[in-house]
Amino acid sequence: MSADNWLADTRTSYDTVAANYADQVRNALSELQYLRAALTLFADSVRAAGDGPVADIGCGPGHITAYLNELGVDAFGVDLSPGMIAVARRDHPQLRFAVGSMTNLSLQTASLAGLLAWQSLIHIPDEEVPAVFEHFHRALRPDGLLQLLFHTGDRSRLKTEGYGGHPMKVYVHRRRPDKVAAWLRDTGFEVEAQLLLNNPDGEVSQAVLFARHKLRG
């Protein structure tokens, strides 16, 4: 699976479902108290570290970017899908959004106080994740905050349909939190905390990792 192929498939898939996806998630955060708490902690930590711009990478239709701004954070969104960015700009015209890829992040070195990647890392193959974390580390200033939300598990699957029944072709990679934490430490992050979220059967289904940029020795 070449990088060009899976990136192009992911971009096209989310262009196709952008409007339906936005309708589905627009008010979802109101029912997710633990995730709201995680965002509040992230926003408070960014302000405590001196404040500054925050990038929401894989922002989709911009609902999380908007919530961070409501919390007093200067957040902007970046997404691979032009369709998603169009919806984000439509729904949140007062905020900044740009098309871009976490695999080739065109942000200035040490320009960010914080970086958020919620359910966007799930489409990145294992072999690409360390390079993505290098981009995150480079863009964050020392002591900058990183927060990740991802599906937990050990399996990957090909998603062929979603969000209104539209065709998709995206790989969804589930990962153990300790594996993601090890990648972060190898890149120069200090992992400070994790939040594990259970599904109705009591199994861990999602994880939030809180990490901080540290200068390499």
C-alpha positions in Angstrom: 0.0 0.0 0.0 1.8 3.2 -1.2 1.5 6.5 0.6 0.0 8.1 -2.4 -2.7 5.5 -2.7 -3.9 5.5 0.9 -3.7 9.2 1.2 -5.7 9.7 -2.0 -8.3 7.1 -0.9 -8.7 8.8 2.5 -9.0 12.2 1.0 -11.6 11.1 -1.5 -13.6 9.1 1.1 -13.9 12.1 3.4 -14.7 14.5 0.5 -17.6 12.1 -0.3 -19.1 11.9 3.2 -18.2 15.4 4.5 -21.7 16.8 4.7 -23.2 13.7 6.3 -20.4 13.4 8.7 -20.8 17.0 9.8 -24.5 16.4 10.5 -23.7 13.3 12.6 -21.1 14.9 14.8 -22.3 18.4 15.1 -23.9 18.0 18.5 -22.2 14.7 19.6 -19.8 16.4 22.0 -22.7 17.5 24.2 -23.2 13.9 25.2 -19.6 13.0 25.8 -18.8 14.4 29.2 -15.4 12.7 29.6 -14.2 14.0 26.2 -15.4 17.5 27.0 -13.4 17.2 30.3 -10.3 16.1 28.3 -10.6 19.1 26.1 -11.1 21.5 29.0 -8.0 20.1 30.7 -6.1 20.5 27.4 -7.2 24.1 27.1 -6.3 24.9 30.7 -2.9 23.3 30.2 -2.2 25.4 27.1 -3.1 28.6 28.9 -1.0 27.6 32.0 2.0 27.0 29.7 1.8 30.5 28.3 -1.0 30.3 25.7 -0.6 30.6 21.9 -1.9 29.0 18.8 -3.2 25.4 18.8 -3.6 23.2 15.7 -6.5 20.7 15.4 -5.0 18.2 13.0 -7.6 16.1 11.1 -10.2 18.6 12.2 -13.0 17.3 9.9 -15.9 19.7 9.9 -14.4 21.9 12.7 -16.6 21.1 15.6 -13.7 20.3 18.0 -11.8 23.4 16.7 -14.9 25.5 17.5 -15.2 24.0 21.0 -11.6 24.8 21.8 -12.2 28.4 20.8 -15.2 28.5 23.1 -12.8 27.4 25.8 -10.6 30.4 25.1 -8.0 28.7 23.0 -6.7 30.2 19.7 -7.3 27.1 17.7 -7.3 26.5 14.0 -8.0 23.4 11.9 -6.1 21.4 9.3 -7.6 18.5 7.4 -6.6 16.3 4.4 -10.0 16.6 2.9 -10.9 19.8 0.9 -14.6 18.7 1.3 -14.3 18.7 5.1 -12.5 22.1 5.1 -15.3 23.5 3.0 -17.9 22.3 5.5 -15.8 23.6 8.4 -15.5 27.1 6.8 -19.2 27.1 6.1 -20.2 26.1 9.7 -17.6 28.2 11.5 -16.7 31.2 9.2 -15.1 33.1 12.0 -12.3 30.4 12.4 -9.3 29.5 10.4 -9.1 26.2 8.5 -6.6 24.9 5.9 -6.1 21.8 3.7 -3.1 19.9 4.8 -1.7 16.5 5.8 -0.1 15.4 9.0 2.3 13.3 7.0 3.8 16.5 5.5 2.8 19.2 8.0 3.6 22.7 6.7 3.7 24.5 10.0 6.6 26.6 11.3 9.0 25.0 13.8 8.1 25.7 17.4 5.1 27.7 16.3 2.4 26.0 18.4 1.4 26.0 22.0 -0.7 22.9 21.5 -1.6 20.3 19.0 -4.7 18.1 19.0 -5.3 15.0 16.8 -8.7 13.4 17.5 -9.6 10.2 15.6 -7.4 11.2 12.7 -4.3 9.2 13.5 -6.5 6.1 13.1 -6.0 6.3 9.3 -2.2 6.4 9.4 -0.3 3.1 8.8 2.0 2.0 11.6 5.1 2.6 9.5 4.1 6.3 9.0 3.3 7.1 12.6 6.8 7.9 13.9 7.3 10.4 11.0 4.0 12.0 11.9 5.0 12.4 15.5 8.3 14.0 14.3 6.2 16.6 12.5 4.1 17.2 15.6 7.3 17.5 17.8 8.9 20.0 15.4 5.8 22.2 15.2 5.3 22.4 19.0 7.4 24.7 21.1 9.2 23.4 24.2 6.6 22.4 26.8 3.9 22.5 24.1 0.9 20.2 24.7 -0.2 17.3 22.6 -3.5 15.4 22.9 -4.4 12.3 21.0 -7.7 10.4 20.8 -7.8 7.1 19.0 -9.5 3.7 18.8 -7.9 1.0 21.0 -7.1 -2.6 20.0 -4.8 -4.6 17.8 -6.5 -4.9 14.5 -6.9 -2.8 11.3 -9.9 -3.0 9.0 -10.9 -1.5 5.7 -14.0 0.7 6.0 -16.0 0.6 2.7 -19.1 2.5 3.7 -20.2 5.1 6.2 -22.0 8.3 7.1 -25.2 8.1 5.1 -24.3 4.9 3.3 -21.7 6.6 1.0 -18.8 4.5 -0.3 -15.5 4.9 1.5 -12.1 3.3 1.2 -10.2 4.0 4.4 -8.2 1.8 6.7 -9.0 2.2 10.4 -6.1 1.2 12.7 -6.8 0.3 16.3 -3.8 0.5 18.6 -2.9 -0.2 22.2 -2.2 3.0 24.2 1.2 1.6 25.4 2.3 1.3 21.7 1.3 4.8 20.9 3.0 6.1 24.1 6.2 4.3 23.2 6.2 6.0 19.8 5.7 9.4 21.5 8.6 8.9 23.9 10.9 7.8 21.1 10.1 11.1 19.3 10.8 13.3 22.3 7.5 13.6 24.1 6.8 13.1 27.7 3.6 11.2 28.2 1.9 12.7 31.2 -1.5 10.9 31.5 -4.0 8.7 29.7 -7.8 8.4 29.8 -9.3 5.0 28.9 -13.0 5.0 27.7 -15.0 1.8 27.9 -17.8 0.7 25.5 -21.1 -0.6 26.9 -19.6 -4.1 27.3 -16.9 -2.7 29.6 -14.0 -3.1 27.1 -11.7 -0.2 26.5 -12.7 1.2 23.1 -10.9 4.6 23.0 -7.9 6.3 24.6 -6.9 9.8 25.2 -3.1 10.5 25.6 -1.8 13.7 27.1 1.8 14.4 26.2 4.3 17.4 26.3 7.1 18.4 24.0 10.5 17.9 25.6 13.8 19.0 24.2 16.0 16.0 23.2 19.1 15.6 25.2 
